[in-house]
């Protein structure tokens, strides 16, 4: 049974599409690239392009187009998620697995470090970094294997840790993250273009910061492993703890001279995506209110809070007059305890739908701008006043689906899943609640 054809659901999808479109690399990249006159002179140096993330291939494509008439030496290697590639002629595009890394990502990370060996001060390295890069550059420190990284990654994804906390652990078990990639480029100049998919837009958290200094420590990572009781099997648990306790996993710190010629430029962020959606809403005559671009917490808790706000607006016209749209972004977490497939957007939305209890004037959408919610090839979902009733008519119990972490199964059964295919961008999650 598919969701009824509804202009309100269609409007929500238009808002989401506008958010995704605003963060397309072809729009965001050119203005932030080094000017032609900044590029190495003929015969003196070269431009090396490296990068990782779900948007990195499209970023490389935009870079090539921008420098199409530059006759100098330009080459590079970028790794992106399977299905997120883009045709390039001077930059090699490699596709690998996300969110659980694979051998293709490992080989790409090894080759990337080799590519930047032996550079000189005349060389320019342009790093194209976006969300998803952590899993796509899975080069472990000596003493760990790719299989070990996969186990740690799965444990982190199911732990309930925030993205900042997960990346803190990842950086201190990596041979390429936490500033190590930029340090390997020394003494070349390094310019990093970053598309943020993390709350707060902190550079060190975008793809675990391979080209920026890291103020966190091995001790921080160890405390997080203990806090979330990561159930790592032996001998992996001992190996991880040895790396952290000994300090062998320490990352590149602020002030390190190897990063003296490295700079980072933020070119796209969740806030601008929300503003793009707000503009579309306003053009239809609907006021849009941005609640924040960095809402964090358990997905079901965030959904419950947003549902309570929506009811307050719908029933009392406070603190916002109706009709209106409430927009928010950020990265929630899901602590998987049931047998469902997880997915923070669908979990948040199911909780929101339950909280609004089928109110006749409330619709919602939650989706990831990268087109992938959790481990599923589904961006997210929508709901409306009829969603819960249609679920009950099919024998689905909304609260049971939420308890089982089965938001994907719930919304797919009702025909309310949102599919985009590869968006080739990533500026975090997008949530819109429409109140008529």
Rosetta blueprint (number, residue, H / E / L):
1 X L
2 X L
3 X L
4 X L
5 X L
6 X L
7 X H
8 X H
9 X H
10 X H
11 X H
12 X H
13 X H
14 X H
15 X H
16 X H
17 X H
18 X H
19 X H
20 X H
21 X H
22 X H
23 X L
24 X L
25 X H
26 X H
27 X H
28 X H
29 X L
30 X H
31 X H
32 X H
33 X L
34 X L
35 X L
36 X H
37 X H
38 X H
39 X L
40 X L
41 X L
42 X L
43 X L
44 X L
45 X L
46 X L
47 X E
48 X E
49 X E
50 X E
51 X E
52 X E
53 X L
54 X L
55 X L
56 X H
57 X H
58 X H
59 X H
60 X H
61 X H
62 X H
63 X H
64 X H
65 X H
66 X H
67 X L
68 X L
69 X L
70 X L
71 X L
72 X L
73 X L
74 X E
75 X E
76 X E
77 X E
78 X E
79 X E
80 X E
81 X E
82 X L
83 X L
84 X L
85 X L
86 X L
87 X L
88 X L
89 X L
90 X L
91 X E
92 X E
93 X E
94 X E
95 X E
96 X E
97 X L
98 X L
99 X L
100 X L
101 X L
102 X L
103 X H
104 X H
105 X H
106 X H
107 X H
108 X H
109 X H
110 X H
111 X H
112 X H
113 X H
114 X H
115 X H
116 X L
117 X L
118 X L
119 X L
120 X L
121 X L
122 X L
123 X L
124 X E
125 X E
126 X E
127 X E
128 X E
129 X E
130 X E
131 X L
132 X L
133 X H
134 X H
135 X H
136 X H
137 X L
138 X L
139 X L
140 X E
141 X L
142 X L
143 X L
144 X L
145 X L
146 X H
147 X H
148 X H
149 X H
150 X H
151 X H
152 X H
153 X H
154 X H
155 X H
156 X H
157 X H
158 X L
159 X L
160 X L
161 X L
162 X L
163 X H
164 X H
165 X H
166 X H
167 X H
168 X H
169 X H
170 X H
171 X H
172 X L
173 X L
174 X E
175 X L
176 X L
177 X L
178 X L
179 X L
180 X H
181 X H
182 X H
183 X H
184 X H
185 X H
186 X L
187 X L
188 X L
189 X E
190 X E
191 X E
192 X E
193 X E
194 X E
195 X E
196 X L
197 X L
198 X L
199 X H
200 X H
201 X H
202 X L
203 X H
204 X H
205 X H
206 X H
207 X H
208 X H
209 X L
210 X L
211 X L
212 X L
213 X L
214 X L
215 X L
216 X L
217 X L
218 X H
219 X H
220 X H
221 X H
222 X H
223 X H
224 X H
225 X H
226 X H
227 X H
228 X L
229 X L
230 X L
231 X L
232 X L
233 X L
234 X L
235 X L
236 X H
237 X H
238 X H
239 X H
240 X H
241 X H
242 X H
243 X H
244 X H
245 X H
246 X H
247 X L
248 X L
249 X L
250 X L
251 X L
252 X L
253 X L
254 X L
255 X L
256 X L
257 X H
258 X H
259 X H
260 X L
261 X L
262 X E
263 X E
264 X E
265 X E
266 X E
267 X E
268 X E
269 X L
270 X H
271 X H
272 X H
273 X H
274 X H
275 X H
276 X H
277 X H
278 X H
279 X H
280 X H
281 X H
282 X H
283 X H
284 X L
285 X L
286 X L
287 X E
288 X E
289 X E
290 X E
291 X E
292 X E
293 X L
294 X L
295 X L
296 X L
297 X L
298 X E
299 X H
300 X H
301 X H
302 X H
303 X H
304 X H
305 X H
306 X H
307 X H
308 X H
309 X H
310 X H
311 X H
312 X H
313 X H
314 X H
315 X H
316 X H
317 X L
318 X L
319 X L
320 X L
321 X L
322 X L
323 X L
324 X E
325 X E
326 X E
327 X E
328 X E
329 X E
330 X E
331 X L
332 X L
333 X E
334 X L
335 X L
336 X L
337 X L
338 X L
339 X L
340 X L
341 X L
342 X L
343 X L
344 X H
345 X H
346 X H
347 X H
348 X H
349 X H
350 X H
351 X H
352 X H
353 X H
354 X H
355 X H
356 X H
357 X L
358 X L
359 X L
360 X L
361 X L
362 X E
363 X E
364 X E
365 X E
366 X E
367 X E
368 X E
369 X L
370 X L
371 X L
372 X L
373 X E
374 X L
375 X L
376 X E
377 X L
378 X L
379 X L
380 X E
381 X E
382 X E
383 X E
384 X L
385 X L
386 X L
387 X H
388 X H
389 X H
390 X H
391 X H
392 X H
393 X H
394 X L
395 X L
396 X L
397 X L
398 X H
399 X H
400 X H
401 X H
402 X H
403 X H
404 X L
405 X L
406 X L
407 X H
408 X H
409 X H
410 X H
411 X H
412 X H
413 X H
414 X L
415 X L
416 X L
417 X E
418 X E
419 X L
420 X L
421 X L
422 X L
423 X L
424 X L
425 X L
426 X L
427 X L
428 X L
429 X E
430 X E
431 X E
432 X E
433 X E
434 X E
435 X E
436 X L
